[in-house]
Amino acid sequence: MTEEERKELSVNRWRLVLGSQSDRDLEFSGSASELHALADMEDLLDYLYSRSSGDDVRDEGGRSGGRGDSNLSAAKWITKVRELFPNKTADVLEKHALDEFQLTELLTDKEVLEKMTPNMDLLKTIMQLRHLMKGEVLETAKRIAARVAEELREKLENSVRQSILGRIDRNSSSPVHTARNLDIKKTIRRNLKNYDSESGQLMLKEIYFSNRVKRYNNKTVIIAVDESGSMVGSVIYSAVMAQIISKLPFAEVKLVIFDTNIVDLTGQAEDPAEVLMSVQLGGGTDIGKAMCYCEQLISSPSQTVVICVTDLYEGGPVNRLMNVSRNIITSGAKLSYLTALDEDAKAAFDRNLGQQLADMGAFVGALTPDQLGDYIGRIFSGG
């Protein structure tokens, strides 16, 4: 690239950053087709970012300086963004449109939804704006929720199942001689006496295999999920984890979502998309009430794990929450309060209440889905 071409590229980029109001000072440079594409890109950026100064460029006559289509609809906007910008840039623009400039029309148009990239950010926004959706738009949103949930399941299932099922009993020999069950440490240790110093080789006369066993009784896993707006990421992962655990041969899953009310979604535990589209984000929180409901679901305490996913900002009587938590623990059931359940496991929660519950004997902490799999696996194996 020549110095002149680099200068043109720099000027064009600055013009896009500064917007059409800078056209008296900065002019686009390039061929006719390049100028047309740059003008279209400017229109797309103006459509979005002029909102920060209070202008709504969707209105007829709202644009005066651009050379592209001044009456962009949300559908045209998302289509052109995907056509003209690299995928990573388009993803950023979509996120800004949804998070910062509240272009909710992007989620009330079936055509627009179908053009957007299904991912966690889009699913979070769909859940927050689901109340705006009806008919075909809502059905499209459900398909997006199902696709994102399925992708998360595929990503997590093997490691979570391995954490829970694949605990190795190294105290017994396995009749199944496969590379997967090879006990390398034991094989080396037992054959050290056969080491040939002249050749520098270890002669393996005996090869040992460990035994992968399921040393579990049937367990009940009760998952209660706080559906307050701050927990949206954890809600998504909770629904996917409930599906994964429900497929285990020895586990019965009961799934509850709550705010100040309680909804038992046990019948939908194997369909995370259905669960996610049932969530009503926002509102108050009554953790104690939800835990009282979960306590009623316990039939065999020693075989039950109760997991409450919440930020522990209790809106109901704290004494009730403490009392029911104590009752669950003393019954012999395992009780956990997960303050976050997502890939980052970064939690903002009531640390004072969390400490009180931890002192009582509950597990309190933020976990990634894989860590939750390890945690459940330890409980199931008696570790």
Sequence and secondary structure as in RCSB ss.txt:
>XXXX:A:sequence
MTEEERKELSVNRWRLVLGSQSDRDLEFSGSASELHALADMEDLLDYLYSRSSGDDVRDEGGRSGGRGDSNLSAA
KWITKVRELFPNKTADVLEKHALDEFQLTELLTDKEVLEKMTPNMDLLKTIMQLRHLMKGEVLETAKRIAARVAE
ELREKLENSVRQSILGRIDRNSSSPVHTARNLDIKKTIRRNLKNYDSESGQLMLKEIYFSNRVKRYNNKTVIIAV
DESGSMVGSVIYSAVMAQIISKLPFAEVKLVIFDTNIVDLTGQAEDPAEVLMSVQLGGGTDIGKAMCYCEQLISS
PSQTVVICVTDLYEGGPVNRLMNVSRNIITSGAKLSYLTALDEDAKAAFDRNLGQQLADMGAFVGALTPDQLGDY
IGRIFSGG
>XXXX:A:secstr
  HHHHHHHHHHHHHHHH GGGTTT    S HHHHHHHHHHHHHHHHHHGGGGT  TTSTT  SS SS SS  HH
HHHHHHHHHS HHHHHHHHHHHHHTS  GGGGS HHHHHHS  SHHHHHHHHHHGGG  HHHHHHHHHHHHHHHH
HHHHHHHHHHHHHHH  EEEEEE S   GGGB HHHHHHHHGGGEETTTTEE  S   BEEE      EEEEEEE
E  GGGHHHHHHHHHHHHHHHTSTTEEEEEEEESSSEEE GGGTT HHHHHTT    S   HHHHHHHHHHT S 
GGGEEEEEE      S HHHHHHHHHHHHHHT EEEEEEEESSS      HHHHHHHHHHT EEEEE HHHHHHH
HHHHHTT 
